[in-house]
Amino acid sequence: MSEQFFKDIFDHNFEGILILDSNLKITRLNRAAEEITGFSALEAVGRYCYEILRARRCKNACPLKTMKKDDRPGEFIVDILTRDNKKKYIKTRVIHSHNHWVEIFFDITREVELEKKMTEKYHYEDIITRTKSLQDILSQFPKIAAGNVPVLLQGESGAGKEVFATAIQSLSKRKDKPFIKMNCAALPETLLESELFGYKKGAFTDARTNKPGIFLSAHQGTLFLDEIGEMSLALQAKLLRAVETGEIIPLGSRGPENVDVRILAATNKDLNREVKEGRFREDLFYRLNVVPIRIPPLRERKNDIPLFIDYFIDHLNIIQQKNITRVQVAALDILMNFSYPGNIRELKNIIEYAFIFCDSGEIQVNHLPQYLRFPSQSQDTQGGYSAMLDLPRQYGEREWLLGALEQAGWKRSKAAEILQIDRTTLWRKMKKYNLTS
């Protein structure tokens, strides 16, 4: 058979193929490898494998350097960076033949992203940032995760505190143990106490059986306490005992029970100020603040906005089976200059909104929520809502209402807060302009 025959098979294979010499330099690659990596053969041939795949594993734990030439083919899943700096996941098999290494791989990004969507599992490589302060923190994540001390994550709502906490847990020695999440603002104090520490049969009227709290459920694992700044002083005292001694006292119990739990806590409040004003216990603050991590708001990390946009577009293309490629320059300019009071969560909501009206191609200005299309000359740098208050004079009352409702995700209480009017007034105006359905 001719050389052209084998070349045709090589180039028309759906799997990417890299052929490397003994020094791990690329001597040949097929079209599928070009499509997956974004590098052409002209750019790739003669360069080291890690210069093209650019995976973290390439530098720190290259599988080819640990394999022997007569080993059975090894399979690995690694995350790579394409030529345009997009992350992809590939499943690769490595073999050695005729004094060359051969890497055969295919793109499994869609499968990985769908699994993450279903399981809500994150790793520190998945935290998207170009921000130097966050990159410095991420470089210390393995050490932070390896410790057994509390971590306090501080940042505004929607800044990604839970993603950071989940990434720390996934790197820790407790990664295969229970990981329990609790929002301290979601429950009233009496119910929160029983959820945290559990209760014994007969502790109160409806306590017909023993119930272990989440501390016991997280035994030997990790407990993530979100919005810890909302916890009452009385409950803070009981939490302090659990953190300091590893002992909890369930409601109705005659004595303490021992638990082994690592605490990750998060808050959108300035706990230093809360301590000074007497709303948060100083001793608990210092006990939780062993490893402090401040997550800056999105308005302080503008360079990350295009990264998040690309990520959300790729993610939503998978979920909604669309083929949206990018954001139009004019629309991107609007997104880059918005202050995002809702941070990353708000940016995600904006892209999800745009996906409703954009079927393919570019997201354009007219696909963005209406409140973003208004000039925001008066919007303050702290991400407040002052621009929304000026809209009636500029665009009319209906647009003013519609913009606030869209920004609030059609939650009337939040929209009323944005507009600084009461809910009754908002509801009356919504009916007036037929915005109630």
C-alpha positions as CSV (number, residue, x, y, z in Angstrom):
1,M,0.0,0.0,0.0
2,S,1.2,3.5,-0.8
3,E,2.4,6.2,1.6
4,Q,-0.5,8.3,0.5
5,F,-2.9,5.6,1.6
6,F,-1.6,5.7,5.2
7,K,-1.4,9.5,5.1
8,D,-5.1,9.6,4.2
9,I,-6.0,7.3,7.1
10,F,-3.8,9.4,9.4
11,D,-5.4,12.7,8.4
12,H,-9.0,11.5,8.3
13,N,-8.9,9.8,11.7
14,F,-11.4,11.4,14.1
15,E,-9.0,11.1,17.0
16,G,-6.1,13.5,17.4
17,I,-2.6,12.0,16.9
18,L,0.7,13.4,17.9
19,I,3.9,11.6,17.0
20,L,6.9,12.5,19.2
21,D,10.6,11.7,18.9
22,S,12.7,10.5,21.9
23,N,13.1,14.1,23.1
24,L,9.4,14.5,23.2
25,K,9.4,16.9,20.2
26,I,6.5,16.7,17.8
27,T,7.5,15.2,14.4
28,R,4.0,14.9,13.0
29,L,0.3,15.5,13.8
30,N,-3.0,14.9,12.0
31,R,-5.8,17.2,11.2
32,A,-7.9,16.2,14.2
33,A,-5.0,17.2,16.5
34,E,-4.9,20.5,14.7
35,E,-8.6,21.1,15.2
36,I,-8.5,20.1,18.9
37,T,-5.4,22.1,19.9
38,G,-5.9,25.0,17.4
39,F,-2.2,24.7,16.4
40,S,-1.4,24.0,12.7
41,A,1.2,21.5,11.8
42,L,3.5,24.3,10.7
43,E,3.3,25.8,14.2
44,A,3.6,22.5,16.1
45,V,6.2,20.4,14.3
46,G,9.6,20.7,16.0
47,R,8.1,22.0,19.3
48,Y,7.9,20.1,22.6
49,C,4.6,18.4,23.3
50,Y,4.0,20.5,26.4
51,E,4.3,23.7,24.3
52,I,1.2,22.6,22.2
53,L,-1.0,20.9,24.8
54,R,0.0,23.3,27.6
55,A,-1.5,21.1,30.3
56,R,-0.5,21.6,34.0
57,R,0.3,18.0,34.1
58,C,2.8,18.4,31.2
59,K,5.3,20.3,33.3
60,N,4.7,18.8,36.8
61,A,3.9,15.2,36.1
62,C,4.4,14.3,32.4
63,P,3.2,10.7,32.0
64,L,5.7,10.0,29.2
65,K,8.6,10.6,31.6
66,T,7.3,8.0,34.0
67,M,6.4,5.3,31.4
68,K,8.8,2.7,30.2
69,K,8.9,2.0,26.5
70,D,7.6,-1.5,26.9
71,D,4.7,-0.5,29.2
72,R,1.2,-1.2,28.1
73,P,-0.6,1.8,26.6
74,G,-1.6,4.2,29.3
75,E,-4.8,6.3,29.4
76,F,-5.0,9.7,30.9
77,I,-7.5,12.5,31.2
78,V,-5.9,16.0,31.1
79,D,-7.0,19.5,30.7
80,I,-5.2,21.4,27.9
81,L,-5.1,25.0,26.7
82,T,-5.9,25.6,23.0
83,R,-4.1,28.1,20.9
84,D,-6.7,30.7,21.8
85,N,-6.4,29.9,25.5
86,K,-9.6,28.0,25.9
87,K,-9.6,25.0,28.2
88,K,-10.4,21.6,26.8
89,Y,-10.4,18.1,28.4
90,I,-8.9,15.3,26.4
91,K,-8.7,11.6,27.0
92,T,-5.4,10.3,25.6
93,R,-3.6,7.0,25.1
94,V,0.1,6.9,24.9
95,I,2.1,4.1,23.2
96,H,5.8,3.7,22.2
97,S,6.6,2.3,18.8
98,H,9.6,2.4,16.5
99,N,11.5,4.8,18.8
100,H,8.7,7.2,18.8
101,W,6.0,8.1,21.3
102,V,2.5,8.3,19.9
103,E,-0.3,10.2,21.7
104,I,-3.8,9.4,20.5
105,F,-6.5,11.6,22.0
106,F,-10.1,12.9,21.6
107,D,-12.0,15.8,23.0
108,I,-14.2,15.0,26.0
109,T,-14.9,18.6,27.1
110,R,-18.7,18.3,26.6
111,E,-18.9,15.2,28.7
112,V,-16.8,16.7,31.5
113,E,-18.8,19.9,31.5
114,L,-22.1,18.0,31.7
115,E,-20.8,15.9,34.6
116,K,-19.8,19.1,36.4
117,K,-23.2,20.5,35.8
118,M,-24.9,17.5,37.3
119,T,-22.5,16.9,40.2
120,E,-21.4,20.5,41.0
121,K,-17.8,19.3,41.4
122,Y,-15.0,21.8,40.8
123,H,-11.3,21.7,41.0
124,Y,-8.9,24.6,41.5
125,E,-8.0,24.5,37.8
126,D,-11.6,25.4,37.0
127,I,-11.5,28.7,38.8
128,I,-11.3,31.2,35.9
129,T,-9.1,34.2,36.4
130,R,-6.3,36.4,35.0
131,T,-6.3,38.4,38.2
132,K,-2.9,38.4,39.9
133,S,-4.2,38.3,43.4
134,L,-6.4,35.3,42.7
135,Q,-3.6,33.6,40.8
136,D,-1.3,34.0,43.8
137,I,-4.0,32.4,46.0
138,L,-4.6,29.5,43.6
139,S,-0.8,28.8,43.6
140,Q,-1.2,28.1,47.3
141,F,-4.4,26.0,47.1
142,P,-2.7,22.6,47.4
143,K,-1.0,23.8,50.7
144,I,-4.3,25.4,51.9
145,A,-6.2,22.3,51.1
146,A,-3.7,20.0,52.8
147,G,-4.1,21.8,56.1
148,N,-6.8,20.9,58.6
149,V,-7.5,24.5,59.8
150,P,-10.5,26.7,59.1
151,V,-10.7,28.9,56.0
152,L,-12.7,32.1,55.9
153,L,-13.8,33.2,52.4
154,Q,-15.0,36.8,52.2
155,G,-16.5,38.4,49.2
156,E,-19.7,39.9,47.8
157,S,-22.7,37.8,46.9
158,G,-22.2,36.1,43.6
159,A,-18.4,36.4,43.6
160,G,-17.8,32.6,43.7
161,K,-17.2,31.8,47.4
162,E,-18.8,28.4,47.1
163,V,-16.8,27.4,44.1
164,F,-13.6,28.3,46.0
165,A,-14.7,26.2,49.0
166,T,-15.6,23.3,46.8
167,A,-12.2,23.5,45.1
168,I,-10.4,23.5,48.4
169,Q,-12.4,20.4,49.6
170,S,-11.7,18.6,46.3
171,L,-7.9,18.9,46.9
172,S,-7.9,18.1,50.5
173,K,-7.2,14.8,52.3
174,R,-10.9,14.7,53.1
175,K,-12.0,14.8,49.4
176,D,-13.6,11.3,49.6
177,K,-15.3,12.1,52.9
178,P,-18.7,13.9,53.4
179,F,-18.9,17.5,52.2
180,I,-21.9,19.2,53.7
181,K,-23.0,22.8,52.7
182,M,-25.2,24.9,54.9
183,N,-26.5,28.4,54.3
184,C,-26.8,30.1,57.7
185,A,-29.1,32.8,56.3
186,A,-31.7,30.3,55.0
187,L,-33.1,29.2,58.3
188,P,-34.4,30.9,61.5
189,E,-32.1,30.6,64.6
190,T,-34.0,27.8,66.4
191,L,-34.2,25.6,63.3
192,L,-30.6,26.4,62.3
193,E,-29.4,25.2,65.7
194,S,-31.1,21.8,65.4
195,E,-29.8,21.5,61.8
196,L,-26.3,22.1,62.9
197,F,-26.1,20.1,66.1
198,G,-29.1,17.8,65.8
199,Y,-31.5,16.8,68.6
200,K,-32.4,13.8,70.8
201,K,-35.8,12.2,71.0
202,G,-38.0,14.1,73.3
203,A,-36.0,17.4,73.1
204,F,-39.2,19.1,72.0
205,T,-42.8,18.2,71.1
206,D,-42.2,16.9,67.6
207,A,-38.8,15.3,68.3
208,R,-40.0,11.7,68.0
209,T,-36.6,10.2,67.0
210,N,-33.0,11.2,67.3
211,K,-31.7,13.4,64.5
212,P,-28.0,13.9,63.8
213,G,-27.1,17.4,62.8
214,I,-24.9,18.3,59.9
215,F,-21.8,18.3,62.1
216,L,-22.3,14.6,62.7
217,S,-23.2,14.0,59.1
218,A,-19.9,15.7,58.1
219,H,-17.8,13.7,60.6
220,Q,-14.3,13.1,59.2
221,G,-15.2,15.4,56.3
222,T,-15.8,19.1,55.6
223,L,-18.5,21.5,56.5
224,F,-19.1,24.6,54.5
225,L,-21.0,27.3,56.4
226,D,-22.1,30.0,54.0
227,E,-23.3,33.5,55.1
228,I,-21.9,32.9,58.6
229,G,-22.2,36.6,59.3
230,E,-26.0,36.1,59.6
231,M,-25.6,33.7,62.6
232,S,-26.9,35.0,65.9
233,L,-24.5,35.7,68.8
234,A,-26.0,32.9,70.9
235,L,-25.5,30.4,68.1
236,Q,-22.0,31.7,67.4
237,A,-21.0,30.8,71.0
238,K,-22.1,27.2,70.4
239,L,-20.3,27.1,67.1
240,L,-17.1,28.4,68.8
241,R,-17.2,25.4,71.1
242,A,-17.5,23.0,68.2
243,V,-14.6,24.6,66.3
244,E,-12.3,24.8,69.4
245,T,-13.0,21.5,71.1
246,G,-14.5,19.3,68.4
247,E,-17.5,18.8,70.7
248,I,-21.2,19.4,70.0
249,I,-24.2,19.2,72.2
250,P,-27.4,18.2,70.4
251,L,-30.6,19.6,71.7
252,G,-31.9,17.5,74.6
253,S,-28.6,15.7,75.0
254,R,-27.1,15.1,78.5
255,G,-23.5,15.5,77.3
256,P,-21.3,16.4,74.4
257,E,-20.4,14.3,71.4
258,N,-17.1,14.4,69.6
259,V,-16.9,15.3,65.9
260,D,-14.0,15.6,63.5
261,V,-14.9,18.3,60.9
262,R,-13.0,20.8,59.0
263,I,-14.8,24.2,58.7
264,L,-14.9,26.3,55.6
265,A,-16.8,29.5,56.2
266,A,-18.0,32.3,53.9
267,T,-19.6,35.7,54.3
268,N,-20.5,38.7,52.2
269,K,-20.0,41.0,55.3
270,D,-16.9,42.7,56.6
271,L,-16.5,40.7,59.7
272,N,-13.9,43.1,61.1
273,R,-16.5,45.7,61.1
274,E,-19.1,43.3,62.5
275,V,-16.8,42.5,65.4
276,K,-16.2,46.2,66.2
277,E,-19.9,46.8,66.1
278,G,-20.7,43.9,68.4
279,R,-22.6,41.7,65.9
280,F,-20.0,39.0,65.6
281,R,-17.9,37.3,68.3
282,E,-14.3,38.3,68.2
283,D,-13.1,35.0,69.5
284,L,-15.0,33.1,66.8
285,F,-13.8,35.5,64.1
286,Y,-10.1,34.8,65.0
287,R,-10.8,31.1,65.2
288,L,-12.3,31.0,61.7
289,N,-9.9,33.5,60.2
290,V,-6.9,31.2,60.2
291,V,-6.6,31.2,56.4
292,P,-8.4,34.3,55.1
293,I,-9.2,34.5,51.4
294,R,-10.7,37.6,49.9
295,I,-12.5,37.1,46.6
296,P,-12.6,40.4,44.8
297,P,-15.9,41.5,43.1
298,L,-16.1,41.2,39.3
299,R,-15.8,45.0,38.9
300,E,-12.2,44.7,40.3
301,R,-11.3,41.9,37.9
302,K,-12.4,43.3,34.6
303,N,-9.9,41.2,32.6
304,D,-11.8,38.1,33.8
305,I,-15.0,39.2,32.2
306,P,-14.2,37.8,28.7
307,L,-13.0,34.6,30.2
308,F,-16.3,34.1,32.0
309,I,-18.3,35.0,28.9
310,D,-16.4,32.4,26.8
311,Y,-16.9,29.8,29.6
312,F,-20.6,30.5,29.9
313,I,-21.1,30.5,26.1
314,D,-19.3,27.1,25.8
315,H,-21.3,25.8,28.8
316,L,-24.7,26.9,27.5
317,N,-24.0,25.7,24.0
318,I,-23.6,22.2,25.5
319,I,-26.7,22.4,27.6
320,Q,-29.0,24.2,25.1
321,Q,-27.4,22.6,22.0
322,K,-26.8,25.9,20.2
323,N,-23.8,27.2,18.3
324,I,-23.2,30.7,19.6
325,T,-19.6,31.6,18.9
326,R,-18.9,35.0,20.6
327,V,-20.1,38.4,21.7
328,Q,-20.3,41.2,19.2
329,V,-17.8,44.0,19.9
330,A,-20.4,46.6,20.8
331,A,-22.2,44.2,23.2
332,L,-18.8,43.2,24.7
333,D,-18.1,46.9,25.3
334,I,-21.4,47.2,27.3
335,L,-20.5,44.1,29.3
336,M,-17.0,45.3,30.0
337,N,-18.2,48.6,31.4
338,F,-21.0,47.4,33.6
339,S,-20.3,47.3,37.4
340,Y,-22.1,43.9,38.2
341,P,-23.6,44.4,41.6
342,G,-24.5,40.7,41.4
343,N,-21.0,39.8,40.3
344,I,-20.3,36.5,38.4
345,R,-23.8,35.2,39.1
346,E,-25.3,38.3,37.4
347,L,-23.0,38.0,34.4
348,K,-24.1,34.3,34.0
349,N,-27.7,35.4,34.2
350,I,-27.1,38.0,31.5
351,I,-25.5,35.4,29.1
352,E,-28.4,33.0,29.9
353,Y,-30.8,35.8,29.0
354,A,-29.0,36.5,25.7
355,F,-29.2,32.8,24.8
356,I,-33.0,33.0,24.9
357,F,-33.0,35.5,22.0
358,C,-29.8,34.5,20.1
359,D,-30.0,31.3,18.2
360,S,-26.5,31.1,16.7
361,G,-23.6,33.3,15.7
362,E,-22.8,36.4,17.8
363,I,-24.6,37.7,20.8
364,Q,-25.5,41.3,19.8
365,V,-26.6,44.4,21.7
366,N,-30.3,43.7,21.1
367,H,-29.9,40.3,22.8
368,L,-28.8,41.8,26.1
369,P,-31.2,42.6,28.9
370,Q,-32.9,45.9,28.5
371,Y,-31.3,47.6,31.5
372,L,-27.9,47.0,30.1
373,R,-28.7,48.9,26.9
374,F,-29.4,52.1,28.8
375,P,-26.6,54.6,29.2
376,S,-25.4,54.3,32.8
377,Q,-23.6,57.7,33.4
378,S,-24.8,57.9,37.0
379,Q,-24.0,54.3,38.0
380,D,-21.5,54.5,40.9
381,T,-18.3,52.5,40.9
382,Q,-19.4,50.4,43.9
383,G,-21.9,48.6,41.7
384,G,-25.0,50.3,43.2
385,Y,-28.3,50.9,41.5
386,S,-28.2,54.7,41.2
387,A,-28.4,54.5,37.4
388,M,-31.7,52.7,37.6
389,L,-33.2,55.5,39.6
390,D,-32.6,58.0,36.8
391,L,-34.1,55.9,34.0
392,P,-37.7,57.2,34.3
393,R,-36.7,60.7,33.2
394,Q,-34.6,59.3,30.4
395,Y,-36.6,56.5,28.9
396,G,-40.1,56.4,30.5
397,E,-41.6,54.6,33.5
398,R,-42.3,51.2,31.8
399,E,-38.7,50.8,30.7
400,W,-37.6,51.8,34.1
401,L,-39.7,49.1,35.7
402,L,-38.7,46.5,33.1
403,G,-35.0,47.1,33.5
404,A,-35.2,46.7,37.3
405,L,-37.3,43.5,37.0
406,E,-34.9,42.0,34.6
407,Q,-31.9,42.9,36.8
408,A,-33.7,41.4,39.8
409,G,-34.5,38.2,37.9
410,W,-38.2,39.2,38.2
411,K,-38.2,38.9,41.9
412,R,-40.5,41.7,43.0
413,S,-38.9,42.3,46.4
414,K,-35.5,42.7,44.9
415,A,-36.8,45.0,42.1
416,A,-38.5,47.2,44.6
417,E,-35.2,47.4,46.5
418,I,-33.4,48.4,43.4
419,L,-36.0,51.1,42.5
420,Q,-36.4,52.2,46.2
421,I,-40.1,51.9,46.2
422,D,-42.3,49.5,48.2
423,R,-43.7,46.3,46.8
424,T,-47.3,47.5,46.7
425,T,-46.3,50.4,44.5
426,L,-44.2,48.2,42.3
427,W,-47.1,45.7,41.8
428,R,-49.5,48.6,41.0
429,K,-47.1,49.9,38.3
430,M,-46.5,46.4,36.9
431,K,-50.3,46.0,36.4
432,K,-50.5,49.4,34.8
433,Y,-48.0,48.5,32.2
434,N,-49.1,44.8,31.8
435,L,-45.9,43.4,33.3
436,T,-47.6,40.9,35.6
437,S,-47.8,37.9,33.4
